[in-house]
Amino acid sequence: MTSLVIYSFLFLAIFAHAMMASMMYRRIHGNEELPPAEKNAWKLKALVFPAYYWGQYKKRKA
């Protein structure tokens, strides 16, 4: 039973990570103000730590 709880928690964490990364990826890809090199840098950051860099991206954009 405990393994089921652990696996479901891991699945939810991975799913949330993927959703956050894809949301940030779409937002960055749609931004026409960024040059391609900077877009690629933000996309790579989105794959590693999407929640942290989403905040950094929003702070930078504001």
PDB file of N, CA, C and O in Angstrom:
ATOM      1  N   MET A   1       0.816  -1.195   0.000  1.00  0.00           N
ATOM      2  CA  MET A   1       0.000   0.000   0.000  1.00  0.00           C
ATOM      3  C   MET A   1       0.864   1.264   0.000  1.00  0.00           C
ATOM      4  O   MET A   1       0.538   2.242  -0.674  1.00  0.00           O
ATOM      5  N   THR A   2       1.956   1.242   0.751  1.00  0.00           N
ATOM      6  CA  THR A   2       2.804   2.429   0.793  1.00  0.00           C
ATOM      7  C   THR A   2       3.485   2.673  -0.558  1.00  0.00           C
ATOM      8  O   THR A   2       3.724   3.816  -0.948  1.00  0.00           O
ATOM      9  N   SER A   3       3.791   1.582  -1.262  1.00  0.00           N
ATOM     10  CA  SER A   3       4.411   1.771  -2.573  1.00  0.00           C
ATOM     11  C   SER A   3       3.442   2.432  -3.547  1.00  0.00           C
ATOM     12  O   SER A   3       3.864   3.214  -4.399  1.00  0.00           O
ATOM     13  N   LEU A   4       2.165   2.134  -3.434  1.00  0.00           N
ATOM     14  CA  LEU A   4       1.165   2.773  -4.284  1.00  0.00           C
ATOM     15  C   LEU A   4       1.105   4.275  -4.015  1.00  0.00           C
ATOM     16  O   LEU A   4       0.990   5.069  -4.949  1.00  0.00           O
ATOM     17  N   VAL A   5       1.181   4.657  -2.771  1.00  0.00           N
ATOM     18  CA  VAL A   5       1.168   6.075  -2.405  1.00  0.00           C
ATOM     19  C   VAL A   5       2.425   6.764  -2.930  1.00  0.00           C
ATOM     20  O   VAL A   5       2.361   7.877  -3.450  1.00  0.00           O
ATOM     21  N   ILE A   6       3.542   6.107  -2.793  1.00  0.00           N
ATOM     22  CA  ILE A   6       4.801   6.681  -3.275  1.00  0.00           C
ATOM     23  C   ILE A   6       4.775   6.839  -4.794  1.00  0.00           C
ATOM     24  O   ILE A   6       5.147   7.891  -5.314  1.00  0.00           O
ATOM     25  N   TYR A   7       4.341   5.804  -5.504  1.00  0.00           N
ATOM     26  CA  TYR A   7       4.288   5.878  -6.955  1.00  0.00           C
ATOM     27  C   TYR A   7       3.296   6.919  -7.439  1.00  0.00           C
ATOM     28  O   TYR A   7       3.562   7.609  -8.424  1.00  0.00           O
ATOM     29  N   SER A   8       2.171   7.048  -6.777  1.00  0.00           N
ATOM     30  CA  SER A   8       1.208   8.057  -7.196  1.00  0.00           C
ATOM     31  C   SER A   8       1.736   9.464  -6.936  1.00  0.00           C
ATOM     32  O   SER A   8       1.495  10.369  -7.735  1.00  0.00           O
ATOM     33  N   PHE A   9       2.454   9.661  -5.829  1.00  0.00           N
ATOM     34  CA  PHE A   9       3.067  10.962  -5.568  1.00  0.00           C
ATOM     35  C   PHE A   9       4.122  11.285  -6.624  1.00  0.00           C
ATOM     36  O   PHE A   9       4.175  12.410  -7.122  1.00  0.00           O
ATOM     37  N   LEU A  10       4.957  10.312  -6.967  1.00  0.00           N
ATOM     38  CA  LEU A  10       5.965  10.529  -8.000  1.00  0.00           C
ATOM     39  C   LEU A  10       5.336  10.834  -9.352  1.00  0.00           C
ATOM     40  O   LEU A  10       5.816  11.698 -10.085  1.00  0.00           O
ATOM     41  N   PHE A  11       4.263  10.125  -9.680  1.00  0.00           N
ATOM     42  CA  PHE A  11       3.568  10.388 -10.937  1.00  0.00           C
ATOM     43  C   PHE A  11       3.012  11.804 -10.964  1.00  0.00           C
ATOM     44  O   PHE A  11       3.145  12.498 -11.972  1.00  0.00           O
ATOM     45  N   LEU A  12       2.398  12.239  -9.886  1.00  0.00           N
ATOM     46  CA  LEU A  12       1.855  13.598  -9.837  1.00  0.00           C
ATOM     47  C   LEU A  12       2.959  14.646  -9.920  1.00  0.00           C
ATOM     48  O   LEU A  12       2.777  15.683 -10.558  1.00  0.00           O
ATOM     49  N   ALA A  13       4.077  14.394  -9.295  1.00  0.00           N
ATOM     50  CA  ALA A  13       5.196  15.344  -9.350  1.00  0.00           C
ATOM     51  C   ALA A  13       5.755  15.445 -10.771  1.00  0.00           C
ATOM     52  O   ALA A  13       6.025  16.545 -11.254  1.00  0.00           O
ATOM     53  N   ILE A  14       5.925  14.324 -11.427  1.00  0.00           N
ATOM     54  CA  ILE A  14       6.435  14.332 -12.805  1.00  0.00           C
ATOM     55  C   ILE A  14       5.426  14.966 -13.748  1.00  0.00           C
ATOM     56  O   ILE A  14       5.802  15.719 -14.646  1.00  0.00           O
ATOM     57  N   PHE A  15       4.160  14.671 -13.552  1.00  0.00           N
ATOM     58  CA  PHE A  15       3.114  15.261 -14.394  1.00  0.00           C
ATOM     59  C   PHE A  15       3.064  16.779 -14.208  1.00  0.00           C
ATOM     60  O   PHE A  15       2.955  17.511 -15.191  1.00  0.00           O
ATOM     61  N   ALA A  16       3.139  17.255 -12.984  1.00  0.00           N
ATOM     62  CA  ALA A  16       3.128  18.701 -12.723  1.00  0.00           C
ATOM     63  C   ALA A  16       4.354  19.364 -13.333  1.00  0.00           C
ATOM     64  O   ALA A  16       4.259  20.458 -13.888  1.00  0.00           O
ATOM     65  N   HIS A  17       5.498  18.710 -13.233  1.00  0.00           N
ATOM     66  CA  HIS A  17       6.730  19.239 -13.828  1.00  0.00           C
ATOM     67  C   HIS A  17       6.568  19.376 -15.344  1.00  0.00           C
ATOM     68  O   HIS A  17       6.930  20.404 -15.916  1.00  0.00           O
ATOM     69  N   ALA A  18       6.033  18.357 -15.985  1.00  0.00           N
ATOM     70  CA  ALA A  18       5.857  18.387 -17.437  1.00  0.00           C
ATOM     71  C   ALA A  18       4.850  19.455 -17.857  1.00  0.00           C
ATOM     72  O   ALA A  18       5.057  20.137 -18.861  1.00  0.00           O
ATOM     73  N   MET A  19       3.773  19.607 -17.109  1.00  0.00           N
ATOM     74  CA  MET A  19       2.771  20.619 -17.446  1.00  0.00           C
ATOM     75  C   MET A  19       3.336  22.029 -17.286  1.00  0.00           C
ATOM     76  O   MET A  19       3.091  22.891 -18.130  1.00  0.00           O
ATOM     77  N   MET A  20       4.074  22.267 -16.234  1.00  0.00           N
ATOM     78  CA  MET A  20       4.661  23.580 -16.009  1.00  0.00           C
ATOM     79  C   MET A  20       5.701  23.895 -17.081  1.00  0.00           C
ATOM     80  O   MET A  20       5.762  25.023 -17.570  1.00  0.00           O
ATOM     81  N   ALA A  21       6.511  22.916 -17.448  1.00  0.00           N
ATOM     82  CA  ALA A  21       7.517  23.129 -18.496  1.00  0.00           C
ATOM     83  C   ALA A  21       6.857  23.412 -19.835  1.00  0.00           C
ATOM     84  O   ALA A  21       7.315  24.285 -20.572  1.00  0.00           O
ATOM     85  N   SER A  22       5.796  22.694 -20.164  1.00  0.00           N
ATOM     86  CA  SER A  22       5.134  22.936 -21.446  1.00  0.00           C
ATOM     87  C   SER A  22       4.432  24.288 -21.458  1.00  0.00           C
ATOM     88  O   SER A  22       4.398  24.950 -22.495  1.00  0.00           O
ATOM     89  N   MET A  23       3.879  24.709 -20.338  1.00  0.00           N
ATOM     90  CA  MET A  23       3.246  26.022 -20.264  1.00  0.00           C
ATOM     91  C   MET A  23       4.282  27.126 -20.485  1.00  0.00           C
ATOM     92  O   MET A  23       4.038  28.071 -21.235  1.00  0.00           O
ATOM     93  N   MET A  24       5.422  27.005 -19.838  1.00  0.00           N
ATOM     94  CA  MET A  24       6.474  28.005 -19.996  1.00  0.00           C
ATOM     95  C   MET A  24       7.040  27.962 -21.412  1.00  0.00           C
ATOM     96  O   MET A  24       7.328  29.006 -21.998  1.00  0.00           O
ATOM     97  N   TYR A  25       7.200  26.776 -21.957  1.00  0.00           N
ATOM     98  CA  TYR A  25       7.725  26.627 -23.311  1.00  0.00           C
ATOM     99  C   TYR A  25       6.826  27.347 -24.307  1.00  0.00           C
ATOM    100  O   TYR A  25       7.319  28.067 -25.175  1.00  0.00           O
ATOM    101  N   ARG A  26       5.506  27.161 -24.194  1.00  0.00           N
ATOM    102  CA  ARG A  26       4.566  27.824 -25.097  1.00  0.00           C
ATOM    103  C   ARG A  26       4.617  29.337 -24.960  1.00  0.00           C
ATOM    104  O   ARG A  26       4.578  30.056 -25.959  1.00  0.00           O
ATOM    105  N   ARG A  27       4.703  29.820 -23.738  1.00  0.00           N
ATOM    106  CA  ARG A  27       4.745  31.260 -23.502  1.00  0.00           C
ATOM    107  C   ARG A  27       6.014  31.876 -24.089  1.00  0.00           C
ATOM    108  O   ARG A  27       5.967  32.948 -24.692  1.00  0.00           O
ATOM    109  N   ILE A  28       7.134  31.203 -23.914  1.00  0.00           N
ATOM    110  CA  ILE A  28       8.398  31.710 -24.443  1.00  0.00           C
ATOM    111  C   ILE A  28       8.390  31.664 -25.968  1.00  0.00           C
ATOM    112  O   ILE A  28       8.840  32.607 -26.620  1.00  0.00           O
ATOM    113  N   HIS A  29       7.889  30.590 -26.531  1.00  0.00           N
ATOM    114  CA  HIS A  29       7.870  30.441 -27.984  1.00  0.00           C
ATOM    115  C   HIS A  29       7.003  31.524 -28.637  1.00  0.00           C
ATOM    116  O   HIS A  29       7.289  31.950 -29.756  1.00  0.00           O
ATOM    117  N   GLY A  30       5.962  31.966 -27.959  1.00  0.00           N
ATOM    118  CA  GLY A  30       5.080  32.991 -28.497  1.00  0.00           C
ATOM    119  C   GLY A  30       5.591  34.409 -28.335  1.00  0.00           C
ATOM    120  O   GLY A  30       5.035  35.334 -28.926  1.00  0.00           O
ATOM    121  N   ASN A  31       6.638  34.599 -27.547  1.00  0.00           N
ATOM    122  CA  ASN A  31       7.176  35.934 -27.308  1.00  0.00           C
ATOM    123  C   ASN A  31       8.046  36.342 -28.501  1.00  0.00           C
ATOM    124  O   ASN A  31       9.103  35.756 -28.737  1.00  0.00           O
ATOM    125  N   GLU A  32       7.600  37.336 -29.237  1.00  0.00           N
ATOM    126  CA  GLU A  32       8.325  37.782 -30.428  1.00  0.00           C
ATOM    127  C   GLU A  32       9.459  38.756 -30.102  1.00  0.00           C
ATOM    128  O   GLU A  32      10.289  39.044 -30.964  1.00  0.00           O
ATOM    129  N   GLU A  33       9.504  39.261 -28.876  1.00  0.00           N
ATOM    130  CA  GLU A  33      10.525  40.232 -28.499  1.00  0.00           C
ATOM    131  C   GLU A  33      11.890  39.586 -28.236  1.00  0.00           C
ATOM    132  O   GLU A  33      12.923  40.245 -28.348  1.00  0.00           O
ATOM    133  N   LEU A  34      11.891  38.313 -27.890  1.00  0.00           N
ATOM    134  CA  LEU A  34      13.146  37.638 -27.558  1.00  0.00           C
ATOM    135  C   LEU A  34      13.870  37.169 -28.817  1.00  0.00           C
ATOM    136  O   LEU A  34      13.234  36.664 -29.742  1.00  0.00           O
ATOM    137  N   PRO A  35      15.183  37.329 -28.860  1.00  0.00           N
ATOM    138  CA  PRO A  35      15.948  36.759 -29.978  1.00  0.00           C
ATOM    139  C   PRO A  35      15.991  35.234 -29.841  1.00  0.00           C
ATOM    140  O   PRO A  35      15.804  34.704 -28.746  1.00  0.00           O
ATOM    141  N   PRO A  36      16.237  34.531 -30.946  1.00  0.00           N
ATOM    142  CA  PRO A  36      16.227  33.059 -30.912  1.00  0.00           C
ATOM    143  C   PRO A  36      17.186  32.451 -29.879  1.00  0.00           C
ATOM    144  O   PRO A  36      16.849  31.446 -29.253  1.00  0.00           O
ATOM    145  N   ALA A  37      18.344  33.027 -29.693  1.00  0.00           N
ATOM    146  CA  ALA A  37      19.304  32.463 -28.727  1.00  0.00           C
ATOM    147  C   ALA A  37      18.759  32.562 -27.304  1.00  0.00           C
ATOM    148  O   ALA A  37      18.916  31.634 -26.510  1.00  0.00           O
ATOM    149  N   GLU A  38      18.128  33.670 -26.988  1.00  0.00           N
ATOM    150  CA  GLU A  38      17.573  33.823 -25.649  1.00  0.00           C
ATOM    151  C   GLU A  38      16.344  32.936 -25.450  1.00  0.00           C
ATOM    152  O   GLU A  38      16.111  32.420 -24.358  1.00  0.00           O
ATOM    153  N   LYS A  39      15.564  32.765 -26.517  1.00  0.00           N
ATOM    154  CA  LYS A  39      14.423  31.833 -26.441  1.00  0.00           C
ATOM    155  C   LYS A  39      14.914  30.430 -26.110  1.00  0.00           C
ATOM    156  O   LYS A  39      14.351  29.748 -25.253  1.00  0.00           O
ATOM    157  N   ASN A  40      15.971  30.008 -26.801  1.00  0.00           N
ATOM    158  CA  ASN A  40      16.501  28.666 -26.556  1.00  0.00           C
ATOM    159  C   ASN A  40      17.025  28.522 -25.131  1.00  0.00           C
ATOM    160  O   ASN A  40      16.859  27.472 -24.511  1.00  0.00           O
ATOM    161  N   ALA A  41      17.649  29.561 -24.617  1.00  0.00           N
ATOM    162  CA  ALA A  41      18.156  29.507 -23.243  1.00  0.00           C
ATOM    163  C   ALA A  41      17.001  29.369 -22.247  1.00  0.00           C
ATOM    164  O   ALA A  41      17.082  28.575 -21.310  1.00  0.00           O
ATOM    165  N   TRP A  42      15.932  30.136 -22.446  1.00  0.00           N
ATOM    166  CA  TRP A  42      14.787  30.043 -21.536  1.00  0.00           C
ATOM    167  C   TRP A  42      14.077  28.695 -21.673  1.00  0.00           C
ATOM    168  O   TRP A  42      13.592  28.150 -20.681  1.00  0.00           O
ATOM    169  N   LYS A  43      14.013  28.157 -22.881  1.00  0.00           N
ATOM    170  CA  LYS A  43      13.382  26.844 -23.078  1.00  0.00           C
ATOM    171  C   LYS A  43      14.159  25.748 -22.356  1.00  0.00           C
ATOM    172  O   LYS A  43      13.571  24.849 -21.756  1.00  0.00           O
ATOM    173  N   LEU A  44      15.480  25.833 -22.419  1.00  0.00           N
ATOM    174  CA  LEU A  44      16.302  24.851 -21.716  1.00  0.00           C
ATOM    175  C   LEU A  44      16.106  24.960 -20.207  1.00  0.00           C
ATOM    176  O   LEU A  44      16.020  23.951 -19.507  1.00  0.00           O
ATOM    177  N   LYS A  45      16.037  26.190 -19.715  1.00  0.00           N
ATOM    178  CA  LYS A  45      15.785  26.390 -18.289  1.00  0.00           C
ATOM    179  C   LYS A  45      14.417  25.847 -17.896  1.00  0.00           C
ATOM    180  O   LYS A  45      14.243  25.326 -16.794  1.00  0.00           O
ATOM    181  N   ALA A  46      13.450  25.969 -18.795  1.00  0.00           N
ATOM    182  CA  ALA A  46      12.094  25.485 -18.519  1.00  0.00           C
ATOM    183  C   ALA A  46      12.073  23.967 -18.344  1.00  0.00           C
ATOM    184  O   ALA A  46      11.248  23.439 -17.599  1.00  0.00           O
ATOM    185  N   LEU A  47      12.965  23.276 -19.020  1.00  0.00           N
ATOM    186  CA  LEU A  47      12.999  21.822 -18.881  1.00  0.00           C
ATOM    187  C   LEU A  47      13.618  21.374 -17.567  1.00  0.00           C
ATOM    188  O   LEU A  47      13.294  20.300 -17.061  1.00  0.00           O
ATOM    189  N   VAL A  48      14.505  22.187 -17.015  1.00  0.00           N
ATOM    190  CA  VAL A  48      15.223  21.791 -15.810  1.00  0.00           C
ATOM    191  C   VAL A  48      14.416  22.123 -14.552  1.00  0.00           C
ATOM    192  O   VAL A  48      14.054  21.225 -13.792  1.00  0.00           O
ATOM    193  N   PHE A  49      14.138  23.400 -14.334  1.00  0.00           N
ATOM    194  CA  PHE A  49      13.394  23.855 -13.152  1.00  0.00           C
ATOM    195  C   PHE A  49      12.277  24.796 -13.587  1.00  0.00           C
ATOM    196  O   PHE A  49      12.430  26.012 -13.471  1.00  0.00           O
ATOM    197  N   PRO A  50      11.167  24.276 -14.081  1.00  0.00           N
ATOM    198  CA  PRO A  50      10.145  25.144 -14.660  1.00  0.00           C
ATOM    199  C   PRO A  50       9.498  26.110 -13.666  1.00  0.00           C
ATOM    200  O   PRO A  50       9.230  27.255 -14.033  1.00  0.00           O
ATOM    201  N   ALA A  51       9.243  25.704 -12.452  1.00  0.00           N
ATOM    202  CA  ALA A  51       8.568  26.591 -11.498  1.00  0.00           C
ATOM    203  C   ALA A  51       9.465  27.767 -11.107  1.00  0.00           C
ATOM    204  O   ALA A  51       9.000  28.904 -11.029  1.00  0.00           O
ATOM    205  N   TYR A  52      10.723  27.501 -10.866  1.00  0.00           N
ATOM    206  CA  TYR A  52      11.649  28.567 -10.471  1.00  0.00           C
ATOM    207  C   TYR A  52      11.860  29.555 -11.615  1.00  0.00           C
ATOM    208  O   TYR A  52      11.780  30.767 -11.418  1.00  0.00           O
ATOM    209  N   TYR A  53      12.128  29.033 -12.806  1.00  0.00           N
ATOM    210  CA  TYR A  53      12.416  29.921 -13.923  1.00  0.00           C
ATOM    211  C   TYR A  53      11.164  30.591 -14.470  1.00  0.00           C
ATOM    212  O   TYR A  53      11.266  31.627 -15.127  1.00  0.00           O
ATOM    213  N   TRP A  54       9.995  30.036 -14.218  1.00  0.00           N
ATOM    214  CA  TRP A  54       8.760  30.722 -14.594  1.00  0.00           C
ATOM    215  C   TRP A  54       8.646  32.028 -13.805  1.00  0.00           C
ATOM    216  O   TRP A  54       8.287  33.066 -14.361  1.00  0.00           O
ATOM    217  N   GLY A  55       8.948  31.972 -12.532  1.00  0.00           N
ATOM    218  CA  GLY A  55       8.945  33.186 -11.717  1.00  0.00           C
ATOM    219  C   GLY A  55      10.004  34.170 -12.188  1.00  0.00           C
ATOM    220  O   GLY A  55       9.750  35.373 -12.242  1.00  0.00           O
ATOM    221  N   GLN A  56      11.191  33.671 -12.530  1.00  0.00           N
ATOM    222  CA  GLN A  56      12.255  34.542 -13.020  1.00  0.00           C
ATOM    223  C   GLN A  56      11.869  35.195 -14.348  1.00  0.00           C
ATOM    224  O   GLN A  56      12.143  36.374 -14.572  1.00  0.00           O
ATOM    225  N   TYR A  57      11.231  34.420 -15.223  1.00  0.00           N
ATOM    226  CA  TYR A  57      10.807  34.948 -16.522  1.00  0.00           C
ATOM    227  C   TYR A  57       9.732  36.023 -16.362  1.00  0.00           C
ATOM    228  O   TYR A  57       9.783  37.061 -17.023  1.00  0.00           O
ATOM    229  N   LYS A  58       8.771  35.772 -15.493  1.00  0.00           N
ATOM    230  CA  LYS A  58       7.715  36.751 -15.273  1.00  0.00           C
ATOM    231  C   LYS A  58       8.276  38.022 -14.638  1.00  0.00           C
ATOM    232  O   LYS A  58       7.858  39.126 -14.989  1.00  0.00           O
ATOM    233  N   LYS A  59       9.218  37.874 -13.707  1.00  0.00           N
ATOM    234  CA  LYS A  59       9.833  39.020 -13.062  1.00  0.00           C
ATOM    235  C   LYS A  59      10.635  39.831 -14.081  1.00  0.00           C
ATOM    236  O   LYS A  59      10.620  41.061 -14.043  1.00  0.00           O
ATOM    237  N   ARG A  60      11.327  39.156 -14.979  1.00  0.00           N
ATOM    238  CA  ARG A  60      12.125  39.835 -15.987  1.00  0.00           C
ATOM    239  C   ARG A  60      11.244  40.562 -16.993  1.00  0.00           C
ATOM    240  O   ARG A  60      11.574  41.657 -17.446  1.00  0.00           O
ATOM    241  N   LYS A  61      10.117  39.941 -17.338  1.00  0.00           N
ATOM    242  CA  LYS A  61       9.215  40.523 -18.329  1.00  0.00           C
ATOM    243  C   LYS A  61       8.478  41.731 -17.800  1.00  0.00           C
ATOM    244  O   LYS A  61       8.124  42.623 -18.571  1.00  0.00           O
ATOM    245  N   ALA A  62       8.237  41.780 -16.498  1.00  0.00           N
ATOM    246  CA  ALA A  62       7.473  42.888 -15.908  1.00  0.00           C
ATOM    247  C   ALA A  62       8.262  44.151 -15.738  1.00  0.00           C
ATOM    248  O   ALA A  62       7.731  45.151 -15.253  1.00  0.00           O
TER     249      ALA A  62
END
